[in-house]
Amino acid sequence: MAPPSSPPLPPSSVFFTICLLHSVVATTCGALMMFYLNELSVFGHGPETAKMLQGSTPHDQLLIQISDSFAGLLLFAVGFLLFMVSFVKDRDFQSFFAKGCIILHIFMALWRIYFERRLEDLARDWPRQLVGDIVLSLSWLFFLVYSWREKYD
C-alpha cells in the first residue's frame, strides 16, 4: 500500500506580485519607447547623447525610429505575457519560470558588460542598467528562496 501523498502546496502570492510588478515596468517602458522615444532618450541619456542616437540622415532616423518602436512593442508584449503568467497556479511552473527569468537577466547583464560598455555613446549608462538587471534578477531569486522556504517548512 502506497503512503498517502501530501496535498499540493497552494500557489504563491509572491509570484503573482513579482509578475505584476515586472509586468507594469515592462508595459510602461514599452509604451514609452513606442510613443515617447525622443523624450525618454533625453531623460535617460542626456540631450547630446540622445541627438547622436537619433541618426544623421533621414533614412537612418527612420530606421532607428522603427527599430526602437518594435523594441518597445516587444517589451510591451513581454509585459502583457508576464501579466498572463502571473495567474498560473502551478508551483512547478512558477519555479521554472523564475529560474528562466534569472537566466535571462544574467544574460542581459553579461550583454551590458561585454558589449554595451564598448559603445562610446552608451558607455556611461551601462553601470546603471547593470544594477537594474541585477535587482530584477534578485527579485526572482527572492521568490525562489521564499518558495523553497514555504515548501520545506
Backbone as a printed PyTorch tensor [residue, N CA C, xyz], in Angstrom:
tensor([[[  0.8310,  -1.1630,   0.0000],
         [  0.0000,   0.0000,   0.0000],
         [  0.8860,   1.2400,   0.0000]],

        [[  0.5640,   2.1790,  -0.8880],
         [  1.3640,   3.3900,  -1.0520],
         [  1.0350,   4.3740,   0.0740]],

        [[  2.0630,   5.0850,   0.5510],
         [  1.8080,   6.0820,   1.6010],
         [  0.9570,   7.2180,   1.0260]],

        [[  0.1300,   7.8200,   1.8650],
         [ -0.6890,   8.9230,   1.3540],
         [  0.1970,  10.0860,   0.9270]],

        [[ -0.1560,  10.6590,  -0.2100],
         [  0.6510,  11.7770,  -0.7000],
         [  0.2060,  13.0590,  -0.0100]],

        [[  1.1480,  13.9410,   0.1370],
         [  0.8200,  15.2160,   0.7830],
         [  0.0340,  16.0850,  -0.1970]],

        [[ -0.8490,  16.9050,   0.3280],
         [ -1.6290,  17.7540,  -0.5750],
         [ -0.7190,  18.7710,  -1.2600]],

        [[ -1.0620,  19.1730,  -2.4880],
         [ -0.2060,  20.1410,  -3.1750],
         [ -0.2030,  21.4770,  -2.4380]],

        [[  0.9230,  22.1420,  -2.5070],
         [  1.0610,  23.4360,  -1.8520],
         [  0.2230,  24.4810,  -2.5880]],

        [[ -0.3520,  25.4120,  -1.8550],
         [ -1.1250,  26.4610,  -2.5230],
         [ -0.1970,  27.3640,  -3.3380]],

        [[ -0.7290,  27.9880,  -4.3690],
         [  0.1150,  28.8680,  -5.1800],
         [  0.6000,  30.0630,  -4.3650]],

        [[  1.7130,  30.5800,  -4.7530],
         [  2.3360,  31.6600,  -4.0040],
         [  1.8320,  33.0230,  -4.4740]],

        [[  1.4690,  33.8630,  -3.5250],
         [  1.0660,  35.2280,  -3.8640],
         [  2.2870,  36.0850,  -4.1860]],

        [[  3.4660,  35.6510,  -3.7560],
         [  4.6860,  36.3790,  -4.0670],
         [  4.9470,  36.3330,  -5.5730]],

        [[  4.7210,  35.1820,  -6.1870],
         [  4.8920,  35.0510,  -7.6390],
         [  3.9610,  36.0130,  -8.3610]],

        [[  2.7150,  36.0580,  -7.9300],
         [  1.7310,  36.9590,  -8.5340],
         [  2.1900,  38.4110,  -8.4160]],

        [[  2.6660,  38.7910,  -7.2450],
         [  3.1030,  40.1630,  -7.0050],
         [  4.3170,  40.5210,  -7.8490]],

        [[  5.3200,  39.6450,  -7.8870],
         [  6.5270,  39.9200,  -8.6620],
         [  6.1930,  40.0020, -10.1450]],

        [[  5.3590,  39.0860, -10.6370],
         [  4.9650,  39.1330, -12.0470],
         [  4.2330,  40.4290, -12.3740]],

        [[  3.3390,  40.8500, -11.4860],
         [  2.6040,  42.0850, -11.7490],
         [  3.5350,  43.3000, -11.7430]],

        [[  4.4770,  43.3440, -10.8080],
         [  5.4210,  44.4620, -10.7740],
         [  6.2770,  44.4950, -12.0400]],

        [[  6.7910,  43.3500, -12.4420],
         [  7.5920,  43.2830, -13.6570],
         [  6.7420,  43.6220, -14.8810]],

        [[  5.4830,  43.1960, -14.8660],
         [  4.5800,  43.4870, -15.9720],
         [  4.3280,  44.9820, -16.1050]],

        [[  4.0990,  45.6520, -14.9960],
         [  3.8670,  47.1000, -15.0350],
         [  5.1010,  47.8240, -15.5600]],

        [[  6.2720,  47.4190, -15.1000],
         [  7.5090,  48.0500, -15.5620],
         [  7.6910,  47.8170, -17.0620]],

        [[  7.5150,  46.5880, -17.5240],
         [  7.7350,  46.2710, -18.9370],
         [  6.7160,  46.9580, -19.8420]],

        [[  5.4460,  46.9310, -19.4880],
         [  4.4380,  47.5650, -20.3480],
         [  4.6100,  49.0860, -20.3650]],

        [[  4.9430,  49.6640, -19.2300],
         [  5.1510,  51.1180, -19.1900],
         [  6.3560,  51.5150, -20.0280]],

        [[  7.4660,  50.8170, -19.8480],
         [  8.6690,  51.1350, -20.6280],
         [  8.4390,  50.8890, -22.1170]],

        [[  7.7490,  49.8080, -22.4490],
         [  7.4510,  49.5270, -23.8570],
         [  6.5790,  50.5920, -24.4810]],

        [[  5.5420,  51.0250, -23.7720],
         [  4.6670,  52.0780, -24.3020],
         [  5.4350,  53.3890, -24.4570]],

        [[  6.2730,  53.7180, -23.4750],
         [  7.0780,  54.9340, -23.5840],
         [  8.0480,  54.8570, -24.7540]],

        [[  8.6320,  53.6870, -24.9880],
         [  9.5450,  53.5320, -26.1160],
         [  8.8260,  53.6800, -27.4490]],

        [[  7.5990,  53.2000, -27.5220],
         [  6.8600,  53.2960, -28.7810],
         [  6.4160,  54.7290, -29.0750]],

        [[  5.9750,  55.4650, -28.0620],
         [  5.3170,  56.7400, -28.3200],
         [  6.1050,  57.9750, -27.8910]],

        [[  7.0260,  57.8320, -26.9450],
         [  7.7770,  58.9790, -26.4400],
         [  9.2710,  58.6970, -26.4290]],

        [[  9.7890,  58.1470, -27.5190],
         [ 11.1860,  57.7160, -27.5490],
         [ 12.1520,  58.8870, -27.3920]],

        [[ 11.9040,  59.9810, -28.0880],
         [ 12.8370,  61.1150, -28.0010],
         [ 12.9150,  61.6600, -26.5890]],

        [[ 11.7650,  61.8400, -25.9460],
         [ 11.7530,  62.3560, -24.5810],
         [ 12.4220,  61.3740, -23.6150]],

        [[ 12.1730,  60.0920, -23.8330],
         [ 12.7720,  59.0600, -22.9990],
         [ 14.2920,  59.0230, -23.1740]],

        [[ 14.7670,  59.1950, -24.4060],
         [ 16.2110,  59.2060, -24.6620],
         [ 16.8820,  60.4040, -24.0060]],

        [[ 16.2400,  61.5650, -24.0910],
         [ 16.8030,  62.7580, -23.4510],
         [ 16.8410,  62.5750, -21.9430]],

        [[ 15.7700,  62.0210, -21.3770],
         [ 15.7290,  61.7890, -19.9270],
         [ 16.7800,  60.7710, -19.4900]],

        [[ 16.9490,  59.6880, -20.2500],
         [ 17.8560,  58.6140, -19.8600],
         [ 19.3090,  58.8540, -20.1820]],

        [[ 19.5750,  59.5220, -21.3240],
         [ 20.9520,  59.6500, -21.7750],
         [ 21.4740,  61.0800, -21.7880]],

        [[ 20.5880,  62.0410, -21.7180],
         [ 21.0010,  63.4350, -21.8440],
         [ 20.7830,  63.9120, -23.2710]],

        [[ 20.6800,  65.2330, -23.4750],
         [ 20.3460,  65.7550, -24.8060],
         [ 21.4030,  65.4830, -25.8780]],

        [[ 22.6900,  65.5400, -25.5110],
         [ 23.7430,  65.3330, -26.5190],
         [ 23.7530,  63.8970, -27.0320]],

        [[ 23.7200,  62.9490, -26.1050],
         [ 23.7380,  61.5390, -26.4900],
         [ 22.4520,  61.1680, -27.2200]],

        [[ 21.3280,  61.7040, -26.7800],
         [ 20.0550,  61.4190, -27.4430],
         [ 20.0920,  61.8930, -28.8900]],

        [[ 20.6960,  63.0310, -29.1320],
         [ 20.8110,  63.5610, -30.5020],
         [ 21.6690,  62.6310, -31.3550]],

        [[ 22.7550,  62.1110, -30.7900],
         [ 23.6260,  61.1930, -31.5360],
         [ 22.9240,  59.8710, -31.8320]],

        [[ 22.0750,  59.4120, -30.9040],
         [ 21.3950,  58.1300, -31.0820],
         [ 20.2580,  58.1970, -32.0990]],

        [[ 19.8640,  59.3990, -32.5230],
         [ 18.7720,  59.5360, -33.4780],
         [ 19.2000,  59.2510, -34.9080]],

        [[ 20.4660,  59.3260, -35.2080],
         [ 20.9440,  59.1140, -36.5750],
         [ 21.2330,  60.4370, -37.2550]],

        [[ 21.9890,  60.3640, -38.3560],
         [ 22.4220,  61.6000, -39.0090],
         [ 21.6460,  61.9060, -40.2900]],

        [[ 21.1300,  60.9040, -40.9640],
         [ 20.3650,  61.1380, -42.1930],
         [ 18.8950,  60.7980, -41.9410]],

        [[ 17.9910,  61.3410, -42.7460],
         [ 16.5740,  60.9980, -42.5600],
         [ 16.2960,  59.4940, -42.6780]],

        [[ 17.0250,  58.8150, -43.5610],
         [ 16.8510,  57.3700, -43.7120],
         [ 17.2740,  56.6370, -42.4410]],

        [[ 18.4240,  57.0260, -41.8870],
         [ 18.9000,  56.4230, -40.6380],
         [ 17.9240,  56.6940, -39.4950]],

        [[ 17.4250,  57.9200, -39.4420],
         [ 16.4810,  58.2760, -38.3840],
         [ 15.2140,  57.4370, -38.4630]],

        [[ 14.7220,  57.2090, -39.6760],
         [ 13.5220,  56.3970, -39.8440],
         [ 13.7810,  54.9500, -39.4280]],

        [[ 14.9170,  54.3960, -39.8410],
         [ 15.2480,  53.0120, -39.4610],
         [ 15.4010,  52.8660, -37.9530]],

        [[ 16.0580,  53.8220, -37.3310],
         [ 16.2560,  53.7670, -35.8760],
         [ 14.9230,  53.9120, -35.1550]],

        [[ 14.0770,  54.8140, -35.6390],
         [ 12.7690,  55.0140, -35.0160],
         [ 11.9090,  53.7560, -35.1400]],

        [[ 11.9080,  53.1240, -36.2960],
         [ 11.1360,  51.8870, -36.4790],
         [ 11.6910,  50.7780, -35.6060]],

        [[ 13.0120,  50.6530, -35.5490],
         [ 13.6380,  49.6230, -34.7220],
         [ 13.3060,  49.8170, -33.2490]],

        [[ 13.3910,  51.0400, -32.7830],
         [ 13.0840,  51.3130, -31.3800],
         [ 11.6060,  51.1100, -31.0810]],

        [[ 10.7400,  51.4310, -32.0440],
         [  9.3050,  51.1990, -31.8410],
         [  8.9990,  49.7140, -31.7450]],

        [[  9.6570,  48.9050, -32.5820],
         [  9.4580,  47.4560, -32.4930],
         [ 10.0180,  46.8980, -31.1870]],

        [[ 11.1380,  47.4430, -30.7240],
         [ 11.6790,  47.0120, -29.4290],
         [ 10.7060,  47.3640, -28.3110]],

        [[ 10.0910,  48.5420, -28.3930],
         [  9.0770,  48.9220, -27.4150],
         [  7.8610,  48.0210, -27.4820]],

        [[  7.4480,  47.6650, -28.7020],
         [  6.3150,  46.7530, -28.8620],
         [  6.6330,  45.3850, -28.2680]],

        [[  7.8480,  44.9040, -28.4770],
         [  8.2640,  43.6290, -27.9010],
         [  8.2590,  43.7040, -26.3750]],

        [[  8.7490,  44.7840, -25.8300],
         [  8.7520,  44.9450, -24.3770],
         [  7.3300,  45.0290, -23.8310]],

        [[  6.4420,  45.7030, -24.5490],
         [  5.0420,  45.7620, -24.1570],
         [  4.4240,  44.3650, -24.1730]],

        [[  4.7470,  43.5730, -25.2020],
         [  4.2280,  42.2040, -25.2960],
         [  4.7640,  41.3370, -24.1640]],

        [[  6.0270,  41.5240, -23.8010],
         [  6.5980,  40.7790, -22.6810],
         [  5.8710,  41.1380, -21.3880]],

        [[  5.5640,  42.4020, -21.2130],
         [  4.8080,  42.8270, -20.0370],
         [  3.4290,  42.2090, -20.0040]],

        [[  2.7700,  42.1390, -21.1450],
         [  1.4560,  41.5120, -21.2220],
         [  1.5540,  40.0120, -20.9290]],

        [[  2.6160,  39.3750, -21.4400],
         [  2.8460,  37.9560, -21.1620],
         [  3.0830,  37.7280, -19.6710]],

        [[  3.8530,  38.5900, -19.0400],
         [  4.0740,  38.4790, -17.5980],
         [  2.7570,  38.6270, -16.8350]],

        [[  1.8950,  39.5280, -17.3000],
         [  0.5890,  39.6800, -16.6700],
         [ -0.2060,  38.3830, -16.7550]],

        [[ -0.1880,  37.7340, -17.9230],
         [ -0.9260,  36.4770, -18.0800],
         [ -0.3210,  35.3650, -17.2380]],

        [[  1.0070,  35.2970, -17.1950],
         [  1.6940,  34.2450, -16.4460],
         [  1.4550,  34.4030, -14.9450]],

        [[  1.2160,  35.6230, -14.4890],
         [  1.0330,  35.8520, -13.0460],
         [ -0.1610,  35.0790, -12.4890]],

        [[ -1.0950,  34.6660, -13.3330],
         [ -2.2780,  33.9490, -12.8680],
         [ -2.1020,  32.4240, -12.8730]],

        [[ -0.9430,  31.9300, -13.2910],
         [ -0.6850,  30.4920, -13.2860],
         [ -0.5200,  30.0270, -11.8400]],

        [[ -1.1820,  28.9480, -11.4840],
         [ -1.1980,  28.4760, -10.0920],
         [ -0.2500,  27.3030,  -9.8240]],

        [[  0.3570,  26.7530, -10.8450],
         [  1.2150,  25.5720, -10.7030],
         [  2.5710,  25.9710, -10.1110]],

        [[  2.9160,  25.4020,  -8.9580],
         [  4.1670,  25.7220,  -8.2670],
         [  5.3980,  25.3450,  -9.0800]],

        [[  5.3300,  24.2000,  -9.7430],
         [  6.4850,  23.7710, -10.5430],
         [  6.7340,  24.7500, -11.6920]],

        [[  5.6590,  25.1910, -12.3450],
         [  5.8160,  26.1630, -13.4150],
         [  6.3620,  27.4810, -12.8800]],

        [[  5.8630,  27.9110, -11.7280],
         [  6.3380,  29.1660, -11.1490],
         [  7.8390,  29.1130, -10.8960]],

        [[  8.3030,  28.0020, -10.3570],
         [  9.7280,  27.8350, -10.0890],
         [ 10.5240,  27.8170, -11.3970]],

        [[ 10.0280,  27.0830, -12.3840],
         [ 10.6850,  27.0090, -13.6860],
         [ 10.7490,  28.3940, -14.3410]],

        [[  9.6550,  29.1190, -14.2810],
         [  9.5900,  30.4470, -14.8840],
         [ 10.5590,  31.4110, -14.1870]],

        [[ 10.6120,  31.3640, -12.8690],
         [ 11.5170,  32.2380, -12.1170],
         [ 12.9730,  31.9460, -12.4720]],

        [[ 13.3120,  30.6700, -12.5890],
         [ 14.6890,  30.3110, -12.9650],
         [ 15.0140,  30.8250, -14.3640]],

        [[ 14.0600,  30.7160, -15.2860],
         [ 14.2740,  31.2400, -16.6350],
         [ 14.4610,  32.7460, -16.6400]],

        [[ 13.7020,  33.4560, -15.8090],
         [ 13.8440,  34.9170, -15.7210],
         [ 15.2010,  35.2990, -15.1440]],

        [[ 15.6800,  34.5400, -14.1710],
         [ 17.0070,  34.8150, -13.6050],
         [ 18.0710,  34.6520, -14.6840]],

        [[ 17.9770,  33.5880, -15.4530],
         [ 18.9490,  33.3560, -16.5330],
         [ 18.8830,  34.4690, -17.5690]],

        [[ 17.6730,  34.8980, -17.9160],
         [ 17.5040,  35.9900, -18.8750],
         [ 18.1600,  37.2740, -18.3750]],

        [[ 17.9680,  37.6090, -17.1090],
         [ 18.5680,  38.8290, -16.5600],
         [ 20.0830,  38.7090, -16.4520]],

        [[ 20.5770,  37.5240, -16.1850],
         [ 22.0350,  37.3220, -16.1620],
         [ 22.6240,  37.5350, -17.5490]],

        [[ 21.9560,  37.0060, -18.5840],
         [ 22.4380,  37.2140, -19.9530],
         [ 22.3790,  38.6950, -20.3440]],

        [[ 21.3520,  39.3980, -19.8960],
         [ 21.2810,  40.8340, -20.1760],
         [ 22.4320,  41.5670, -19.4920]],

        [[ 22.7440,  41.1800, -18.2660],
         [ 23.8590,  41.8120, -17.5540],
         [ 25.1860,  41.5240, -18.2750]],

        [[ 25.3650,  40.2970, -18.7280],
         [ 26.5840,  39.9630, -19.4690],
         [ 26.6630,  40.7350, -20.7760]],

        [[ 25.5300,  40.9050, -21.4550],
         [ 25.4910,  41.6970, -22.6830],
         [ 25.9590,  43.1270, -22.4000]],

        [[ 25.4830,  43.6770, -21.3190],
         [ 25.8720,  45.0460, -20.9870],
         [ 27.3650,  45.1210, -20.6520]],

        [[ 27.8800,  44.1370, -19.9340],
         [ 29.2930,  44.1450, -19.5450],
         [ 30.1980,  43.9820, -20.7580]],

        [[ 29.8780,  43.0540, -21.6460],
         [ 30.7900,  42.7390, -22.7370],
         [ 30.5780,  43.5690, -23.9930]],

        [[ 29.3760,  44.1120, -24.2200],
         [ 29.1450,  44.8180, -25.4750],
         [ 28.7430,  46.2740, -25.3020]],

        [[ 27.7850,  46.5780, -24.4540],
         [ 27.3090,  47.9500, -24.3350],
         [ 28.3590,  48.8930, -23.7880]],

        [[ 29.2160,  48.4230, -22.9240],
         [ 30.2120,  49.3300, -22.3560],
         [ 31.2490,  49.7500, -23.3890]],

        [[ 31.3240,  49.0330, -24.5000],
         [ 32.2790,  49.3880, -25.5540],
         [ 31.7600,  50.4780, -26.4920]],

        [[ 30.4610,  50.7600, -26.4370],
         [ 29.8900,  51.8130, -27.2710],
         [ 30.1340,  53.1530, -26.5970]],

        [[ 30.7770,  54.0540, -27.3020],
         [ 31.1360,  55.3410, -26.7060],
         [ 29.9190,  56.1040, -26.2160]],

        [[ 28.8490,  56.1110, -27.0140],
         [ 27.6720,  56.9110, -26.6620],
         [ 26.9340,  56.3640, -25.4480]],

        [[ 27.0620,  55.0620, -25.1770],
         [ 26.3350,  54.4430, -24.0690],
         [ 27.2430,  54.0260, -22.9210]],

        [[ 28.5210,  54.3730, -22.9950],
         [ 29.4910,  53.8820, -22.0200],
         [ 29.1940,  54.3330, -20.5970]],

        [[ 28.5970,  55.5040, -20.4350],
         [ 28.3430,  55.9690, -19.0620],
         [ 27.0300,  55.4390, -18.4960]],

        [[ 26.1910,  54.8290, -19.3280],
         [ 24.8790,  54.3490, -18.8790],
         [ 24.8600,  52.8860, -18.4630]],

        [[ 25.8090,  52.0880, -18.9210],
         [ 25.7130,  50.6520, -18.6900],
         [ 25.7990,  50.2590, -17.2120]],

        [[ 26.5650,  50.9480, -16.3460],
         [ 26.5610,  50.5140, -14.9390],
         [ 25.1830,  50.6480, -14.2760]],

        [[ 24.4840,  51.7290, -14.5820],
         [ 23.1500,  51.9420, -14.0120],
         [ 22.1820,  50.8540, -14.5140]],

        [[ 22.2750,  50.5170, -15.7970],
         [ 21.4130,  49.4770, -16.3450],
         [ 21.7940,  48.1020, -15.8090]],

        [[ 23.0630,  47.8910, -15.5550],
         [ 23.5240,  46.6370, -14.9680],
         [ 22.9370,  46.4520, -13.5690]],

        [[ 22.9030,  47.5200, -12.7880],
         [ 22.2920,  47.4520, -11.4570],
         [ 20.8150,  47.0940, -11.5760]],

        [[ 20.1220,  47.6540, -12.5650],
         [ 18.7120,  47.3100, -12.7920],
         [ 18.5280,  45.8430, -13.1170]],

        [[ 19.4020,  45.2910, -13.9680],
         [ 19.3170,  43.8650, -14.2890],
         [ 19.5420,  43.0010, -13.0570]],

        [[ 20.4910,  43.4020, -12.2220],
         [ 20.7870,  42.6290, -11.0150],
         [ 19.6070,  42.6890, -10.0470]],

        [[ 19.0090,  43.8610,  -9.8920],
         [ 17.8590,  43.9950,  -8.9780],
         [ 16.6820,  43.1550,  -9.4740]],

        [[ 16.4070,  43.1890, -10.7790],
         [ 15.3100,  42.3880, -11.3250],
         [ 15.5790,  40.8950, -11.1450]],

        [[ 16.8160,  40.4990, -11.3340],
         [ 17.1800,  39.1010, -11.1320],
         [ 17.0460,  38.7070,  -9.6640]],

        [[ 17.4410,  39.5960,  -8.7740],
         [ 17.3330,  39.3000,  -7.3430],
         [ 15.8820,  39.1650,  -6.8940]],

        [[ 14.9620,  39.8650,  -7.5420],
         [ 13.5560,  39.7160,  -7.1570],
         [ 13.0650,  38.3010,  -7.4570]],

        [[ 13.5060,  37.7350,  -8.5750],
         [ 13.1220,  36.3500,  -8.8750],
         [ 13.8420,  35.3750,  -7.9500]],

        [[ 15.0910,  35.6750,  -7.6230],
         [ 15.8230,  34.8330,  -6.6780],
         [ 15.1550,  34.8680,  -5.3070]],

        [[ 14.6850,  36.0360,  -4.8950],
         [ 13.9230,  36.1540,  -3.6540],
         [ 12.7020,  35.2440,  -3.6860]],

        [[ 12.0010,  35.2250,  -4.8220],
         [ 10.8340,  34.3490,  -4.9370],
         [ 11.2370,  32.8830,  -4.7720]],

        [[ 12.3270,  32.4680,  -5.4170],
         [ 12.7540,  31.0640,  -5.3060],
         [ 13.1060,  30.7040,  -3.8740]],

        [[ 13.8100,  31.5920,  -3.1790],
         [ 14.1710,  31.3290,  -1.7810],
         [ 12.9150,  31.2840,  -0.9150]],

        [[ 11.9920,  32.2000,  -1.1630],
         [ 10.7490,  32.2420,  -0.3990],
         [  9.9140,  30.9820,  -0.6410]],

        [[  9.8150,  30.5600,  -1.8950],
         [  9.0190,  29.3630,  -2.1870],
         [  9.7070,  28.1050,  -1.6580]],

        [[ 11.0340,  28.0860,  -1.6560],
         [ 11.7530,  26.9430,  -1.0990],
         [ 11.4960,  26.8660,   0.4030]],

        [[ 11.4800,  28.0190,   1.0510],
         [ 11.2120,  28.0610,   2.4800],
         [  9.7970,  27.5880,   2.7810]],

        [[  8.8120,  28.0160,   1.9720],
         [  7.4280,  27.5790,   2.1480],
         [  7.3050,  26.0660,   1.9620]],

        [[  8.0470,  25.5560,   0.9980],
         [  7.9370,  24.1360,   0.6560],
         [  8.5080,  23.2400,   1.7530]],

        [[  9.6150,  23.6640,   2.3630],
         [ 10.2980,  22.7920,   3.3090],
         [ 10.0860,  23.1640,   4.7700]],

        [[  9.2420,  24.1260,   5.0620],
         [  8.9370,  24.4600,   6.4540],
         [  7.8060,  23.5910,   6.9770]]])
